[in-house]
Amino acid sequence: MSELILPGTTAPRYIVVEGPIGVGKTSLARKLAMTFNYEVLLEQPEENPFLARFYQSPRQYALQTQLFFLFQRAEQMRALAQNELFSPVRVSDFLLQKDRLFAELNLDQDEFALYDNVYRHLTLEAPKPDLVIYLQAPSQVLLQRIQQRGIQHEKPISADYLNRLNEAYARFFHFYDEAPLLIVNASDIDPVHRDDDYAQLLRRALDIRSGRHYFNPRPLAG
């Protein structure tokens, strides 16, 4: 394990990093996996053939996009079960329940009813995390980060969509109590590229064993 982890520290065996697009959850999940020498389980949005079209025309392609993601996550859960990966330690950049959050945000009433019927018939199961890290940032910060990383199909993402997405995440985690939760203000820190920022976030995460916690770190490095 990394020298950042003090001897005798008990690390969570299954960590999930969540948050809206552009907040840095995938990059942080990868870094945590490297720190702990864990398996990493990631979303694979690049495999969704409808995603780029959804950003261009949300109403037309919302259902196809959402169903593809749902079936993709179902396959990931089945692969975990078949490969007996529920026991080894790992880090993921998504909660299974997040799929429903996006469905409620993007689908109309009839589409959501169809999605919900499919969801219930899939009988998806996922392991319970030992720690969930929820990264927050204002919509304008998310939009700036999305523009900076320059992924072509993300260019149509609007501030209005990010506002609604942020609100949906806030509602979801307001009621979330299935695992210990660390809510992080990620507006002014860069834990992926700045070691001091990462170290203070890691120390805070390793302190958590139960309940809901808030972390409003200050950037320590320029």
Phi, psi and omega in degrees: 000168183292154175293348177289343183261122183291146176303138180088353179286132176266116182272147173300140183277334179223113182246134174243131174253125183230167178149169184290165180302134178093354185277344176102022186291320182293317179297319178293320178300317178297319182292319176298319179298321178293320180299315184268356187057049181259160165296151177236132179241116188240152167297157180228066184297334181294342179275350182276111184288349182263350190296313179299320179292327177298315180296331178282321185217079187303315184295324184285327189242011183297313184295314179299317180298315184290320180293323177299313179298321180297313179293325177297314180293325177299318179294322178297319179293320178295319179297320177300314182294316183293325182269006178055045180265010178287337182275316183296156178290150181193167177232140179230155177254022175202147166267143177301322182295342180300331181299321179291325176303313180292324179297316179295328181285320193258341187259149172281179189299313181293320179295319180294324177298319177295313178303314183297322178296316178295316181302314183292326181283342178283340180045059182286141175230141179222151178293152179278128179293152170274340177202134171246128175253113181257111180271129178244149171198148178299156185301323180293327176293317178300315182298319179297317180293321178297317179294323181293324182281343165066032175283126192303311186286350178272352184300326180286354182299130185256162175297325179296317178297318179294325175300312181293324179293317177300318179296321179295318177296318180297319178296315182300311184280346173297326182256357185288126179217023184274349181201160172306137189231129173246115180263119189245128169282104185259019185295317191245009180243160177224079185291347180279321186252348180242116188297322181294320177298317180294319183297318181289326176293318180296317179300317180295317181297321183287346178280346192267131177237336181198166172080191183246132184224151180241141181225117181243076188286155172259140177297132185255350182225149180273000000 
